[in-house]
Amino acid sequence: MNVWQRQAMVGILTFLGFTFVLLGFTFIAFPFEQWSDLWTRTVLDLPYVFLVFAFSLTMGVVVGLTQGWVWKRSLHSIDHQLDEIVKGNTVAYQDSDLHEMQLIEATMKKIEEKFEQQASLAQKVATERAEDREKSLQEVVVQERNRLARELHDSVSQQLFAASMMMSAVNDSEEAKTDSMNKQLKMVENMIHQSQLEMRALLLHLRPVALKDKTLAEGVEELLYELTQKVPMEIDWTIEEVALDKGLEDQLFRILQESVSNTLRHAKADSLSVMLLERDHNIILRVVDDGIGFDVEEEKTSSYGLQNMNERAIEVGGSLKLVSLKEQGTRLEVKVPYRKKEEERHD
């Protein structure tokens, strides 16, 4: 039975109830010799029975509408609370006198607790997987990645840097050059600059991503500080020291590396901003650049990096939100529910 049917049923029952009560009171207080007297007796020049029916009908409509309004407001409150549960936010329950509403709110509390347990379980599983991966990581693979990154840095990266300096010197020289030559030289300089960014992004991928003995905040600050020394880009960060599980730290750090690498390779940005903080039992990682932007819907299906970051966020029970506008930049935000501190205080 939906709200409208319930509302109509309450109105009809109210109408019948008032009708029987008024007519019964009338027969008891003022006995009639015949039923026809109900039509012949008048009040305010109207048949008495007509007034009884009119009053009962009015009360039925008023009570029905009031009952419907109460139920609609209750259902709207339930809908809002369910929406907050789906978003992972804390729900504020209202004390209700209706037994049905109390049962529904009790069920929603169980659902909310179930979601929290699933998020905690997902983080626990991610922690166990991260520890297993770290234990099973072969030392020879790590050494080979380090060796390759070192050789690229010492050879190709240095040669690109030297070529960039030489091209800058040529472009700044006062020797006579045609417009066509200036355009071509500038194009070569830009290509070398882009190759340097590609190389730094490649080195970022090659280095081992394990945080080892560092916290997530320490690892992020070290990574970004190193980038400020090597990349001609304005980089700022706001990092809060938050105690997290190993698995969650590892996945967030990998997402950050992938995001920064994409910025270096594709964004053509002048500035990069990174935030890591805890708000309302959620860990939030936000990466913002002022680059050229891209079509999010198109890249979601074709970009392995975006799919990889989204899978990592889901793996720890979180969500990834990506907003990008052409010529205005890109904003990536990862939000993960995290309640370990609160649970420890209760323990």
Secondary structure, DSSP 8 states (H G I E B T S, - for coil): --HHHHHHHHHHHHHHHHHHHHHHHHHHHS--SSTTHHHH-EETTEEHHHHHHHHHHHHHHHHHHHHHHHHHHHHHHHHHHHHHHHHT--------S-HHHHHHHHHHHHHHHHHHHHHHHHHHHHHHHHHHHHHH--HHHHHHHHHHHHHHIIIIIHHHHHHHHHHHHHHHS-S---HHHHHHHHHHHHHHHHHHHHHHHHHHHHS----TTS-HHHHHHHHHHHHHHHSSSEEEEEE------HHHHHHHHHHHHHHHHHIIIII--SEEEEEEEEETTEEEEEEEE-S----HHHHHHH-HHHHHHHHHHHHTT-EEEEEEETTTEEEEEEEEE--HHHHHHH-
